[in-house]
Amino acid sequence: MSMWWSWQSPGAVSAGASGALFGLMAAAVVYGRRSRTSFGNALSSEWLQLGVFAVVFSLLVGRVDHAAHAGGALTGAGLALVLPDRTTHSRIPTQVWLGLELFCLAIILGSFVALFLLDDPIYALYRKTWFGG
């Protein structure tokens, strides 16, 4: 989502794990609501409060990638809606899940290879700081 949002801004760089953390918070909120148990309600309430605090804090601090936060939250909430909980059986075969896991792993590994092997401004930054070049 961050790349899509800043598509017309050349040189825009985003780094960090806050988008993933927003995804985990949103997944916990949705999972808690879906479970319809007292534990689920408490889980959802606590993570929703923390998420609201994180949104307000990120709006008060400069240079925050709000698109990454929104993308992470939407992805986490979407996955929590789609993925079955442990008490139900998935209609999706195990082989499909394994294939999706391998596909995601290939994308992650490919991203790291592209980062360090292609002629990229980010690579030049890492080359200067990490490799003394």
N, CA, C and O atoms as a printed pandas DataFrame, in Angstrom:
     atom_number atom_name residue_name chain_id  residue_number  x_coord  y_coord  z_coord
0              1         N          MET        A               1    0.830   -1.186    0.000
1              2        CA          MET        A               1    0.000    0.000    0.000
2              3         C          MET        A               1    0.875    1.250    0.000
3              4         O          MET        A               1    0.526    2.263   -0.607
4              5         N          SER        A               2    1.998    1.171    0.676
5              6        CA          SER        A               2    2.906    2.314    0.730
6              7         C          SER        A               2    3.448    2.641   -0.658
7              8         O          SER        A               2    3.509    3.808   -1.043
8              9         N          MET        A               3    3.833    1.632   -1.396
9             10        CA          MET        A               3    4.343    1.855   -2.752
10            11         C          MET        A               3    3.252    2.418   -3.658
11            12         O          MET        A               3    3.521    3.296   -4.478
12            13         N          TRP        A               4    2.044    1.928   -3.521
13            14        CA          TRP        A               4    0.938    2.419   -4.330
14            15         C          TRP        A               4    0.650    3.876   -3.994
15            16         O          TRP        A               4    0.427    4.687   -4.894
16            17         N          TRP        A               5    0.652    4.215   -2.710
17            18        CA          TRP        A               5    0.326    5.562   -2.269
18            19         C          TRP        A               5    1.359    6.579   -2.757
19            20         O          TRP        A               5    0.999    7.691   -3.143
20            21         N          SER        A               6    2.622    6.208   -2.741
21            22        CA          SER        A               6    3.678    7.153   -3.126
22            23         C          SER        A               6    4.230    6.851   -4.513
23            24         O          SER        A               6    5.401    7.115   -4.784
24            25         N          TRP        A               7    3.407    6.310   -5.381
25            26        CA          TRP        A               7    3.841    5.918   -6.725
26            27         C          TRP        A               7    4.389    7.111   -7.512
27            28         O          TRP        A               7    5.361    6.961   -8.252
28            29         N          GLN        A               8    3.786    8.280   -7.365
29            30        CA          GLN        A               8    4.206    9.457   -8.122
30            31         C          GLN        A               8    5.323   10.243   -7.437
31            32         O          GLN        A               8    5.760   11.274   -7.949
32            33         N          SER        A               9    5.782    9.767   -6.293
33            34        CA          SER        A               9    6.849   10.462   -5.556
34            35         C          SER        A               9    8.155    9.693   -5.704
35            36         O          SER        A               9    8.425    8.785   -4.917
36            37         N          PRO        A              10    8.968   10.038   -6.696
37            38        CA          PRO        A              10   10.231    9.305   -6.852
38            39         C          PRO        A              10   11.132    9.525   -5.650
39            40         O          PRO        A              10   11.224   10.624   -5.104
40            41         N          GLY        A              11   11.777    8.473   -5.265
41            42        CA          GLY        A              11   12.692    8.551   -4.140
42            43         C          GLY        A              11   12.040    8.348   -2.791
43            44         O          GLY        A              11   12.721    8.405   -1.768
44            45         N          ALA        A              12   10.738    8.112   -2.760
45            46        CA          ALA        A              12   10.066    7.867   -1.485
46            47         C          ALA        A              12   10.458    6.481   -0.981
47            48         O          ALA        A              12   10.289    5.482   -1.680
48            49         N          VAL        A              13   10.976    6.435    0.228
49            50        CA          VAL        A              13   11.431    5.179    0.806
50            51         C          VAL        A              13   10.699    4.961    2.119
51            52         O          VAL        A              13   10.506    5.887    2.907
52            53         N          SER        A              14   10.301    3.725    2.333
53            54        CA          SER        A              14    9.633    3.382    3.577
54            55         C          SER        A              14   10.303    2.144    4.146
55            56         O          SER        A              14   10.530    1.166    3.433
56            57         N          ALA        A              15   10.615    2.189    5.418
57            58        CA          ALA        A              15   11.246    1.042    6.061
58            59         C          ALA        A              15   10.730    0.947    7.487
59            60         O          ALA        A              15   10.483    1.963    8.137
60            61         N          GLY        A              16   10.572   -0.257    7.959
61            62        CA          GLY        A              16   10.130   -0.446    9.330
62            63         C          GLY        A              16    9.120   -1.569    9.418
63            64         O          GLY        A              16    8.703   -2.141    8.410
64            65         N          ALA        A              17    8.744   -1.866   10.626
65            66        CA          ALA        A              17    7.829   -2.968   10.877
66            67         C          ALA        A              17    6.480   -2.495   11.389
67            68         O          ALA        A              17    5.647   -3.314   11.778
68            69         N          SER        A              18    6.249   -1.188   11.397
69            70        CA          SER        A              18    5.002   -0.695   11.976
70            71         C          SER        A              18    3.783   -1.137   11.177
71            72         O          SER        A              18    2.721   -1.362   11.757
72            73         N          GLY        A              19    3.909   -1.264    9.871
73            74        CA          GLY        A              19    2.782   -1.755    9.076
74            75         C          GLY        A              19    2.395   -3.173    9.471
75            76         O          GLY        A              19    1.212   -3.505    9.551
76            77         N          ALA        A              20    3.394   -4.002    9.716
77            78        CA          ALA        A              20    3.132   -5.369   10.167
78            79         C          ALA        A              20    2.508   -5.378   11.556
79            80         O          ALA        A              20    1.631   -6.194   11.843
80            81         N          LEU        A              21    2.960   -4.470   12.419
81            82        CA          LEU        A              21    2.378   -4.396   13.762
82            83         C          LEU        A              21    0.916   -3.959   13.709
83            84         O          LEU        A              21    0.088   -4.464   14.466
84            85         N          PHE        A              22    0.599   -3.021   12.817
85            86        CA          PHE        A              22   -0.801   -2.640   12.643
86            87         C          PHE        A              22   -1.610   -3.818   12.107
87            88         O          PHE        A              22   -2.778   -3.980   12.462
88            89         N          GLY        A              23   -1.004   -4.633   11.265
89            90        CA          GLY        A              23   -1.679   -5.829   10.770
90            91         C          GLY        A              23   -1.986   -6.811   11.883
91            92         O          GLY        A              23   -3.076   -7.382   11.933
92            93         N          LEU        A              24   -1.022   -7.008   12.780
93            94        CA          LEU        A              24   -1.249   -7.908   13.913
94            95         C          LEU        A              24   -2.324   -7.369   14.851
95            96         O          LEU        A              24   -3.144   -8.129   15.366
96            97         N          MET        A              25   -2.317   -6.046   15.070
97            98        CA          MET        A              25   -3.348   -5.455   15.932
98            99         C          MET        A              25   -4.735   -5.641   15.326
99           100         O          MET        A              25   -5.673   -6.035   16.019
100          101         N          ALA        A              26   -4.861   -5.358   14.041
101          102        CA          ALA        A              26   -6.164   -5.502   13.377
102          103         C          ALA        A              26   -6.605   -6.964   13.352
103          104         O          ALA        A              26   -7.788   -7.257   13.520
104          105         N          ALA        A              27   -5.666   -7.876   13.143
105          106        CA          ALA        A              27   -6.013   -9.301   13.153
106          107         C          ALA        A              27   -6.512   -9.730   14.528
107          108         O          ALA        A              27   -7.458  -10.511   14.623
108          109         N          ALA        A              28   -5.889   -9.229   15.596
109          110        CA          ALA        A              28   -6.328   -9.569   16.951
110          111         C          ALA        A              28   -7.724   -9.026   17.227
111          112         O          ALA        A              28   -8.539   -9.690   17.868
112          113         N          VAL        A              29   -7.997   -7.819   16.744
113          114        CA          VAL        A              29   -9.323   -7.228   16.948
114          115         C          VAL        A              29  -10.387   -8.054   16.222
115          116         O          VAL        A              29  -11.419   -8.394   16.801
116          117         N          VAL        A              30  -10.134   -8.368   14.972
117          118        CA          VAL        A              30  -11.120   -9.131   14.192
118          119         C          VAL        A              30  -11.269  -10.544   14.743
119          120         O          VAL        A              30  -12.387  -11.048   14.855
120          121         N          TYR        A              31  -10.171  -11.180   15.085
121          122        CA          TYR        A              31  -10.246  -12.527   15.651
122          123         C          TYR        A              31  -11.049  -12.528   16.949
123          124         O          TYR        A              31  -11.879  -13.410   17.172
124          125         N          GLY        A              32  -10.800  -11.540   17.800
125          126        CA          GLY        A              32  -11.540  -11.443   19.054
126          127         C          GLY        A              32  -13.025  -11.264   18.834
127          128         O          GLY        A              32  -13.839  -11.864   19.537
128          129         N          ARG        A              33  -13.384  -10.441   17.862
129          130        CA          ARG        A              33  -14.811  -10.230   17.552
130          131         C          ARG        A              33  -15.446  -11.489   16.969
131          132         O          ARG        A              33  -16.596  -11.812   17.268
132          133         N          ARG        A              34  -14.688  -12.192   16.138
133          134        CA          ARG        A              34  -15.235  -13.410   15.515
134          135         C          ARG        A              34  -15.441  -14.532   16.517
135          136         O          ARG        A              34  -16.351  -15.344   16.349
136          137         N          SER        A              35  -14.621  -14.599   17.553
137          138        CA          SER        A              35  -14.694  -15.729   18.471
138          139         C          SER        A              35  -15.941  -15.692   19.348
139          140         O          SER        A              35  -16.434  -16.736   19.776
140          141         N          ARG        A              36  -16.452  -14.493   19.614
141          142        CA          ARG        A              36  -17.675  -14.318   20.419
142          143         C          ARG        A              36  -17.581  -14.983   21.788
143          144         O          ARG        A              36  -18.552  -15.560   22.277
144          145         N          THR        A              37  -16.414  -14.897   22.393
145          146        CA          THR        A              37  -16.218  -15.408   23.747
146          147         C          THR        A              37  -15.799  -14.234   24.632
147          148         O          THR        A              37  -15.479  -13.155   24.133
148          149         N          SER        A              38  -15.802  -14.450   25.938
149          150        CA          SER        A              38  -15.371  -13.376   26.830
150          151         C          SER        A              38  -13.887  -13.065   26.616
151          152         O          SER        A              38  -13.480  -11.904   26.653
152          153         N          PHE        A              39  -13.087  -14.103   26.392
153          154        CA          PHE        A              39  -11.672  -13.876   26.100
154          155         C          PHE        A              39  -11.516  -13.102   24.794
155          156         O          PHE        A              39  -10.712  -12.173   24.717
156          157         N          GLY        A              40  -12.269  -13.473   23.782
157          158        CA          GLY        A              40  -12.197  -12.783   22.493
158          159         C          GLY        A              40  -12.600  -11.326   22.598
159          160         O          GLY        A              40  -11.975  -10.457   21.990
160          161         N          ASN        A              41  -13.644  -11.057   23.368
161          162        CA          ASN        A              41  -14.072   -9.668   23.559
162          163         C          ASN        A              41  -13.002   -8.855   24.290
163          164         O          ASN        A              41  -12.733   -7.711   23.926
164          165         N          ALA        A              42  -12.396   -9.447   25.318
165          166        CA          ALA        A              42  -11.337   -8.749   26.055
166          167         C          ALA        A              42  -10.129   -8.513   25.152
167          168         O          ALA        A              42   -9.552   -7.425   25.153
168          169         N          LEU        A              43   -9.750   -9.531   24.382
169          170        CA          LEU        A              43   -8.629   -9.407   23.445
170          171         C          LEU        A              43   -8.890   -8.299   22.441
171          172         O          LEU        A              43   -8.032   -7.450   22.199
172          173         N          SER        A              44  -10.066   -8.315   21.866
173          174        CA          SER        A              44  -10.429   -7.317   20.863
174          175         C          SER        A              44  -10.439   -5.914   21.457
175          176         O          SER        A              44   -9.950   -4.967   20.839
176          177         N          SER        A              45  -10.991   -5.785   22.646
177          178        CA          SER        A              45  -11.074   -4.475   23.286
178          179         C          SER        A              45   -9.683   -3.914   23.588
179          180         O          SER        A              45   -9.409   -2.743   23.324
180          181         N          GLU        A              46   -8.815   -4.747   24.137
181          182        CA          GLU        A              46   -7.456   -4.287   24.477
182          183         C          GLU        A              46   -6.679   -3.871   23.231
183          184         O          GLU        A              46   -6.036   -2.821   23.220
184          185         N          TRP        A              47   -6.738   -4.686   22.191
185          186        CA          TRP        A              47   -5.975   -4.372   20.982
186          187         C          TRP        A              47   -6.584   -3.205   20.220
187          188         O          TRP        A              47   -5.868   -2.463   19.547
188          189         N          LEU        A              48   -7.896   -3.036   20.316
189          190        CA          LEU        A              48   -8.525   -1.882   19.683
190          191         C          LEU        A              48   -8.075   -0.590   20.372
191          192         O          LEU        A              48   -7.794    0.404   19.701
192          193         N          GLN        A              49   -8.005   -0.600   21.697
193          194        CA          GLN        A              49   -7.526    0.575   22.430
194          195         C          GLN        A              49   -6.071    0.886   22.064
195          196         O          GLN        A              49   -5.717    2.043   21.840
196          197         N          LEU        A              50   -5.246   -0.137   22.005
197          198        CA          LEU        A              50   -3.852    0.070   21.631
198          199         C          LEU        A              50   -3.746    0.580   20.196
199          200         O          LEU        A              50   -2.918    1.444   19.903
200          201         N          GLY        A              51   -4.572    0.054   19.308
201          202        CA          GLY        A              51   -4.565    0.508   17.921
202          203         C          GLY        A              51   -4.974    1.964   17.784
203          204         O          GLY        A              51   -4.370    2.706   17.009
204          205         N          VAL        A              52   -5.991    2.380   18.525
205          206        CA          VAL        A              52   -6.412    3.786   18.493
206          207         C          VAL        A              52   -5.288    4.672   19.015
207          208         O          VAL        A              52   -5.001    5.719   18.436
208          209         N          PHE        A              53   -4.651    4.256   20.108
209          210        CA          PHE        A              53   -3.513    5.018   20.639
210          211         C          PHE        A              53   -2.409    5.121   19.585
211          212         O          PHE        A              53   -1.835    6.194   19.397
212          213         N          ALA        A              54   -2.109    4.023   18.901
213          214        CA          ALA        A              54   -1.044    4.026   17.894
214          215         C          ALA        A              54   -1.383    4.951   16.727
215          216         O          ALA        A              54   -0.506    5.640   16.206
216          217         N          VAL        A              55   -2.652    4.969   16.314
217          218        CA          VAL        A              55   -3.063    5.857   15.224
218          219         C          VAL        A              55   -2.913    7.316   15.651
219          220         O          VAL        A              55   -2.349    8.124   14.913
220          221         N          VAL        A              56   -3.412    7.653   16.834
221          222        CA          VAL        A              56   -3.311    9.035   17.318
222          223         C          VAL        A              56   -1.843    9.439   17.460
223          224         O          VAL        A              56   -1.459   10.534   17.049
224          225         N          PHE        A              57   -1.032    8.570   18.032
225          226        CA          PHE        A              57    0.390    8.876   18.198
226          227         C          PHE        A              57    1.065    9.080   16.851
227          228         O          PHE        A              57    1.868   10.000   16.695
228          229         N          SER        A              58    0.748    8.224   15.865
229          230        CA          SER        A              58    1.393    8.351   14.562
230          231         C          SER        A              58    0.956    9.621   13.832
231          232         O          SER        A              58    1.694   10.137   12.993
232          233         N          LEU        A              59   -0.230   10.124   14.144
233          234        CA          LEU        A              59   -0.671   11.378   13.533
234          235         C          LEU        A              59    0.037   12.583   14.143
235          236         O          LEU        A              59    0.139   13.631   13.506
236          237         N          LEU        A              60    0.523   12.442   15.363
237          238        CA          LEU        A              60    1.208   13.544   16.043
238          239         C          LEU        A              60    2.700   13.593   15.732
239          240         O          LEU        A              60    3.344   14.619   15.949
240          241         N          VAL        A              61    3.254   12.495   15.227
241          242        CA          VAL        A              61    4.682   12.398   14.946
242          243         C          VAL        A              61    4.888   12.615   13.449
243          244         O          VAL        A              61    4.095   12.138   12.638
244          245         N          GLY        A              62    5.925   13.314   13.089
245          246        CA          GLY        A              62    6.215   13.559   11.684
246          247         C          GLY        A              62    6.878   12.367   11.009
247          248         O          GLY        A              62    7.398   11.469   11.669
248          249         N          ARG        A              63    6.849   12.377    9.694
249          250        CA          ARG        A              63    7.509   11.383    8.846
250          251         C          ARG        A              63    7.074    9.959    9.160
251          252         O          ARG        A              63    7.910    9.076    9.353
252          253         N          VAL        A              64    5.777    9.741    9.209
253          254        CA          VAL        A              64    5.220    8.422    9.453
254          255         C          VAL        A              64    4.548    7.958    8.176
255          256         O          VAL        A              64    3.844    8.731    7.527
256          257         N          ASP        A              65    4.756    6.715    7.814
257          258        CA          ASP        A              65    4.155    6.155    6.604
258          259         C          ASP        A              65    2.754    5.639    6.941
259          260         O          ASP        A              65    2.580    4.469    7.281
260          261         N          HIS        A              66    1.766    6.518    6.842
261          262        CA          HIS        A              66    0.391    6.149    7.183
262          263         C          HIS        A              66   -0.179    5.122    6.211
263          264         O          HIS        A              66   -1.034    4.320    6.586
264          265         N          ALA        A              67    0.288    5.143    4.970
265          266        CA          ALA        A              67   -0.179    4.164    3.996
266          267         C          ALA        A              67    0.253    2.757    4.398
267          268         O          ALA        A              67   -0.506    1.805    4.220
268          269         N          ALA        A              68    1.452    2.617    4.933
269          270        CA          ALA        A              68    1.908    1.300    5.398
270          271         C          ALA        A              68    1.060    0.831    6.572
271          272         O          ALA        A              68    0.729   -0.351    6.667
272          273         N          HIS        A              69    0.708    1.753    7.466
273          274        CA          HIS        A              69   -0.141    1.395    8.607
274          275         C          HIS        A              69   -1.522    0.946    8.127
275          276         O          HIS        A              69   -2.047   -0.064    8.595
276          277         N          ALA        A              70   -2.104    1.695    7.196
277          278        CA          ALA        A              70   -3.423    1.340    6.673
278          279         C          ALA        A              70   -3.371    0.009    5.922
279          280         O          ALA        A              70   -4.257   -0.831    6.076
280          281         N          GLY        A              71   -2.337   -0.175    5.116
281          282        CA          GLY        A              71   -2.201   -1.433    4.376
282          283         C          GLY        A              71   -2.018   -2.624    5.296
283          284         O          GLY        A              71   -2.598   -3.686    5.071
284          285         N          GLY        A              72   -1.211   -2.446    6.331
285          286        CA          GLY        A              72   -1.020   -3.521    7.304
286          287         C          GLY        A              72   -2.316   -3.855    8.033
287          288         O          GLY        A              72   -2.655   -5.025    8.208
288          289         N          ALA        A              73   -3.043   -2.811    8.460
289          290        CA          ALA        A              73   -4.297   -3.041    9.182
290          291         C          ALA        A              73   -5.337   -3.722    8.290
291          292         O          ALA        A              73   -6.031   -4.636    8.736
292          293         N          LEU        A              74   -5.447   -3.287    7.051
293          294        CA          LEU        A              74   -6.407   -3.916    6.135
294          295         C          LEU        A              74   -6.035   -5.362    5.843
295          296         O          LEU        A              74   -6.905   -6.230    5.779
296          297         N          THR        A              75   -4.755   -5.621    5.668
297          298        CA          THR        A              75   -4.309   -6.985    5.406
298          299         C          THR        A              75   -4.539   -7.880    6.618
299          300         O          THR        A              75   -5.038   -8.996    6.471
300          301         N          GLY        A              76   -4.186   -7.413    7.807
301          302        CA          GLY        A              76   -4.400   -8.197    9.021
302          303         C          GLY        A              76   -5.866   -8.487    9.261
303          304         O          GLY        A              76   -6.233   -9.616    9.586
304          305         N          ALA        A              77   -6.718   -7.467    9.101
305          306        CA          ALA        A              77   -8.157   -7.663    9.297
306          307         C          ALA        A              77   -8.721   -8.622    8.245
307          308         O          ALA        A              77   -9.546   -9.482    8.555
308          309         N          GLY        A              78   -8.269   -8.464    7.010
309          310        CA          GLY        A              78   -8.749   -9.350    5.950
310          311         C          GLY        A              78   -8.351  -10.800    6.172
311          312         O          GLY        A              78   -9.157  -11.709    5.974
312          313         N          LEU        A              79   -7.106  -11.013    6.583
313          314        CA          LEU        A              79   -6.662  -12.380    6.846
314          315         C          LEU        A              79   -7.401  -12.988    8.035
315          316         O          LEU        A              79   -7.727  -14.175    8.021
316          317         N          ALA        A              80   -7.666  -12.186    9.060
317          318        CA          ALA        A              80   -8.402  -12.699   10.219
318          319         C          ALA        A              80   -9.838  -13.054    9.846
319          320         O          ALA        A              80  -10.436  -13.935   10.463
320          321         N          LEU        A              81  -10.395  -12.381    8.846
321          322        CA          LEU        A              81  -11.742  -12.718    8.390
322          323         C          LEU        A              81  -11.756  -13.989    7.553
323          324         O          LEU        A              81  -12.705  -14.771    7.613
324          325         N          VAL        A              82  -10.704  -14.189    6.778
325          326        CA          VAL        A              82  -10.674  -15.309    5.825
326          327         C          VAL        A              82  -10.179  -16.600    6.462
327          328         O          VAL        A              82  -10.737  -17.670    6.217
328          329         N          LEU        A              83   -9.141  -16.504    7.274
329          330        CA          LEU        A              83   -8.536  -17.710    7.828
330          331         C          LEU        A              83   -9.439  -18.331    8.889
331          332         O          LEU        A              83  -10.028  -17.616    9.700
332          333         N          PRO        A              84   -9.549  -19.639    8.886
333          334        CA          PRO        A              84  -10.387  -20.293    9.899
334          335         C          PRO        A              84   -9.673  -20.321   11.247
335          336         O          PRO        A              84   -8.444  -20.302   11.314
336          337         N          ASP        A              85  -10.462  -20.366   12.317
337          338        CA          ASP        A              85   -9.829  -20.523   13.616
338          339         C          ASP        A              85   -9.517  -22.003   13.835
339          340         O          ASP        A              85   -9.866  -22.844   13.006
340          341         N          ARG        A              86   -8.871  -22.313   14.930
341          342        CA          ARG        A              86   -8.403  -23.687   15.138
342          343         C          ARG        A              86   -9.537  -24.661   15.413
343          344         O          ARG        A              86   -9.334  -25.871   15.313
344          345         N          THR        A              87  -10.707  -24.182   15.752
345          346        CA          THR        A              87  -11.801  -25.098   16.080
346          347         C          THR        A              87  -12.569  -25.555   14.854
347          348         O          THR        A              87  -13.339  -26.513   14.937
348          349         N          THR        A              88  -12.383  -24.904   13.727
349          350        CA          THR        A              88  -13.082  -25.311   12.509
350          351         C          THR        A              88  -12.085  -25.898   11.528
351          352         O          THR        A              88  -10.883  -25.644   11.604
352          353         N          HIS        A              89  -12.609  -26.681   10.613
353          354        CA          HIS        A              89  -11.768  -27.289    9.587
354          355         C          HIS        A              89  -11.805  -26.428    8.343
355          356         O          HIS        A              89  -12.862  -25.949    7.931
356          357         N          SER        A              90  -10.657  -26.240    7.758
357          358        CA          SER        A              90  -10.561  -25.452    6.546
358          359         C          SER        A              90  -11.020  -26.278    5.348
359          360         O          SER        A              90  -10.718  -27.467    5.237
360          361         N          ARG        A              91  -11.753  -25.622    4.461
361          362        CA          ARG        A              91  -12.152  -26.296    3.222
362          363         C          ARG        A              91  -11.055  -26.229    2.173
363          364         O          ARG        A              91  -11.147  -26.859    1.119
364          365         N          ILE        A              92  -10.031  -25.469    2.467
365          366        CA          ILE        A              92   -8.908  -25.339    1.541
366          367         C          ILE        A              92   -7.902  -26.432    1.858
367          368         O          ILE        A              92   -7.473  -26.553    3.005
368          369         N          PRO        A              93   -7.516  -27.230    0.872
369          370        CA          PRO        A              93   -6.575  -28.331    1.126
370          371         C          PRO        A              93   -5.227  -27.840    1.648
371          372         O          PRO        A              93   -4.799  -26.722    1.358
372          373         N          THR        A              94   -4.581  -28.688    2.412
373          374        CA          THR        A              94   -3.280  -28.364    2.998
374          375         C          THR        A              94   -2.252  -28.037    1.927
375          376         O          THR        A              94   -1.395  -27.179    2.138
376          377         N          GLN        A              95   -2.324  -28.706    0.779
377          378        CA          GLN        A              95   -1.367  -28.461   -0.289
378          379         C          GLN        A              95   -1.479  -27.025   -0.814
379          380         O          GLN        A              95   -0.474  -26.431   -1.204
380          381         N          VAL        A              96   -2.686  -26.469   -0.826
381          382        CA          VAL        A              96   -2.866  -25.091   -1.292
382          383         C          VAL        A              96   -2.206  -24.128   -0.310
383          384         O          VAL        A              96   -1.531  -23.184   -0.722
384          385         N          TRP        A              97   -2.401  -24.368    0.998
385          386        CA          TRP        A              97   -1.752  -23.524    2.000
386          387         C          TRP        A              97   -0.244  -23.612    1.889
387          388         O          TRP        A              97    0.448  -22.598    1.978
388          389         N          LEU        A              98    0.273  -24.820    1.694
389          390        CA          LEU        A              98    1.717  -24.988    1.550
390          391         C          LEU        A              98    2.221  -24.235    0.321
391          392         O          LEU        A              98    3.267  -23.588    0.372
392          393         N          GLY        A              99    1.483  -24.319   -0.773
393          394        CA          GLY        A              99    1.866  -23.591   -1.979
394          395         C          GLY        A              99    1.877  -22.083   -1.769
395          396         O          GLY        A              99    2.777  -21.390   -2.243
396          397         N          LEU        A             100    0.873  -21.577   -1.056
397          398        CA          LEU        A             100    0.834  -20.147   -0.760
398          399         C          LEU        A             100    1.992  -19.721    0.144
399          400         O          LEU        A             100    2.566  -18.648   -0.040
400          401         N          GLU        A             101    2.327  -20.560    1.113
401          402        CA          GLU        A             101    3.458  -20.258    1.993
402          403         C          GLU        A             101    4.758  -20.207    1.199
403          404         O          GLU        A             101    5.574  -19.305    1.391
404          405         N          LEU        A             102    4.947  -21.168    0.315
405          406        CA          LEU        A             102    6.164  -21.187   -0.503
406          407         C          LEU        A             102    6.214  -20.000   -1.453
407          408         O          LEU        A             102    7.283  -19.440   -1.694
408          409         N          PHE        A             103    5.061  -19.612   -1.995
409          410        CA          PHE        A             103    4.985  -18.452   -2.877
410          411         C          PHE        A             103    5.379  -17.181   -2.129
411          412         O          PHE        A             103    6.155  -16.375   -2.642
412          413         N          CYS        A             104    4.848  -16.997   -0.921
413          414        CA          CYS        A             104    5.195  -15.819   -0.113
414          415         C          CYS        A             104    6.669  -15.822    0.254
415          416         O          CYS        A             104    7.320  -14.778    0.227
416          417         N          LEU        A             105    7.193  -16.980    0.594
417          418        CA          LEU        A             105    8.613  -17.081    0.920
418          419         C          LEU        A             105    9.467  -16.725   -0.294
419          420         O          LEU        A             105   10.489  -16.053   -0.157
420          421         N          ALA        A             106    9.059  -17.168   -1.473
421          422        CA          ALA        A             106    9.800  -16.843   -2.694
422          423         C          ALA        A             106    9.781  -15.340   -2.968
423          424         O          ALA        A             106   10.789  -14.779   -3.399
424          425         N          ILE        A             107    8.657  -14.690   -2.725
425          426        CA          ILE        A             107    8.574  -13.237   -2.922
426          427         C          ILE        A             107    9.500  -12.512   -1.943
427          428         O          ILE        A             107   10.196  -11.571   -2.326
428          429         N          ILE        A             108    9.508  -12.946   -0.693
429          430        CA          ILE        A             108   10.365  -12.308    0.304
430          431         C          ILE        A             108   11.833  -12.492   -0.054
431          432         O          ILE        A             108   12.605  -11.534   -0.033
432          433         N          LEU        A             109   12.218  -13.723   -0.383
433          434        CA          LEU        A             109   13.614  -13.978   -0.749
434          435         C          LEU        A             109   13.987  -13.237   -2.031
435          436         O          LEU        A             109   15.087  -12.694   -2.136
436          437         N          GLY        A             110   13.086  -13.213   -2.993
437          438        CA          GLY        A             110   13.340  -12.479   -4.232
438          439         C          GLY        A             110   13.517  -10.991   -3.995
439          440         O          GLY        A             110   14.319  -10.342   -4.667
440          441         N          SER        A             111   12.772  -10.449   -3.042
441          442        CA          SER        A             111   12.903   -9.029   -2.707
442          443         C          SER        A             111   14.275   -8.731   -2.137
443          444         O          SER        A             111   14.887   -7.722   -2.485
444          445         N          PHE        A             112   14.765   -9.604   -1.260
445          446        CA          PHE        A             112   16.100   -9.398   -0.703
446          447         C          PHE        A             112   17.172   -9.536   -1.778
447          448         O          PHE        A             112   18.133   -8.767   -1.795
448          449         N          VAL        A             113   17.018  -10.495   -2.662
449          450        CA          VAL        A             113   17.993  -10.660   -3.747
450          451         C          VAL        A             113   17.984   -9.420   -4.633
451          452         O          VAL        A             113   19.042   -8.915   -5.005
452          453         N          ALA        A             114   16.791   -8.928   -4.972
453          454        CA          ALA        A             114   16.692   -7.728   -5.809
454          455         C          ALA        A             114   17.294   -6.528   -5.109
455          456         O          ALA        A             114   17.933   -5.693   -5.749
456          457         N          LEU        A             115   17.101   -6.431   -3.813
457          458        CA          LEU        A             115   17.626   -5.296   -3.057
458          459         C          LEU        A             115   19.139   -5.240   -3.117
459          460         O          LEU        A             115   19.712   -4.157   -3.238
460          461         N          PHE        A             116   19.795   -6.384   -3.036
461          462        CA          PHE        A             116   21.249   -6.396   -2.961
462          463         C          PHE        A             116   21.948   -6.629   -4.298
463          464         O          PHE        A             116   23.147   -6.374   -4.408
464          465         N          LEU        A             117   21.240   -7.103   -5.306
465          466        CA          LEU        A             117   21.908   -7.384   -6.573
466          467         C          LEU        A             117   21.605   -6.389   -7.678
467          468         O          LEU        A             117   22.411   -6.230   -8.595
468          469         N          LEU        A             118   20.477   -5.721   -7.616
469          470        CA          LEU        A             118   20.133   -4.781   -8.670
470          471         C          LEU        A             118   20.737   -3.409   -8.380
471          472         O          LEU        A             118   21.050   -3.085   -7.234
472          473         N          ASP        A             119   20.893   -2.625   -9.417
473          474        CA          ASP        A             119   21.408   -1.269   -9.256
474          475         C          ASP        A             119   20.280   -0.404   -8.700
475          476         O          ASP        A             119   19.426    0.088   -9.438
476          477         N          ASP        A             120   20.301   -0.233   -7.396
477          478        CA          ASP        A             120   19.195    0.385   -6.683
478          479         C          ASP        A             120   19.764    1.429   -5.721
479          480         O          ASP        A             120   20.823    1.203   -5.135
480          481         N          PRO        A             121   19.089    2.564   -5.546
481          482        CA          PRO        A             121   19.600    3.547   -4.595
482          483         C          PRO        A             121   19.686    3.002   -3.166
483          484         O          PRO        A             121   20.596    3.362   -2.418
484          485         N          ILE        A             122   18.781    2.172   -2.804
485          486        CA          ILE        A             122   18.824    1.598   -1.457
486          487         C          ILE        A             122   20.060    0.710   -1.325
487          488         O          ILE        A             122   20.720    0.703   -0.286
488          489         N          TYR        A             123   20.367   -0.036   -2.383
489          490        CA          TYR        A             123   21.570   -0.862   -2.366
490          491         C          TYR        A             123   22.814    0.000   -2.194
491          492         O          TYR        A             123   23.730   -0.371   -1.461
492          493         N          ALA        A             124   22.851    1.149   -2.865
493          494        CA          ALA        A             124   24.010    2.031   -2.737
494          495         C          ALA        A             124   24.150    2.512   -1.294
495          496         O          ALA        A             124   25.266    2.624   -0.787
496          497         N          LEU        A             125   23.050    2.791   -0.639
497          498        CA          LEU        A             125   23.095    3.207    0.761
498          499         C          LEU        A             125   23.666    2.093    1.625
499          500         O          LEU        A             125   24.531    2.347    2.463
500          501         N          TYR        A             126   23.197    0.859    1.435
501          502        CA          TYR        A             126   23.698   -0.256    2.221
502          503         C          TYR        A             126   25.163   -0.544    1.903
503          504         O          TYR        A             126   25.935   -0.897    2.795
504          505         N          ARG        A             127   25.542   -0.398    0.661
505          506        CA          ARG        A             127   26.920   -0.662    0.277
506          507         C          ARG        A             127   27.864    0.287    1.000
507          508         O          ARG        A             127   28.938   -0.128    1.435
508          509         N          LYS        A             128   27.480    1.558    1.136
509          510        CA          LYS        A             128   28.326    2.527    1.815
510          511         C          LYS        A             128   28.402    2.278    3.309
511          512         O          LYS        A             128   29.472    2.398    3.907
512          513         N          THR        A             129   27.278    1.934    3.916
513          514        CA          THR        A             129   27.267    1.823    5.373
514          515         C          THR        A             129   27.726    0.451    5.854
515          516         O          THR        A             129   28.423    0.361    6.864
516          517         N          TRP        A             130   27.356   -0.608    5.160
517          518        CA          TRP        A             130   27.649   -1.968    5.653
518          519         C          TRP        A             130   28.955   -2.528    5.098
519          520         O          TRP        A             130   29.680   -3.240    5.794
520          521         N          PHE        A             131   29.247   -2.208    3.856
521          522        CA          PHE        A             131   30.355   -2.867    3.206
522          523         C          PHE        A             131   31.566   -1.935    3.042
523          524         O          PHE        A             131   32.565   -2.319    2.435
524          525         N          GLY        A             132   31.478   -0.722    3.578
525          526        CA          GLY        A             132   32.596    0.201    3.564
526          527         C          GLY        A             132   32.972    0.685    2.190
527          528         O          GLY        A             132   34.103    1.127    1.984
528          529         N          GLY        A             133   32.049    0.615    1.227
529          530        CA          GLY        A             133   32.366    0.992   -0.148
530          531         C          GLY        A             133   32.090    2.408   -0.485
531          532         O          GLY        A             133   32.322    2.829   -1.619
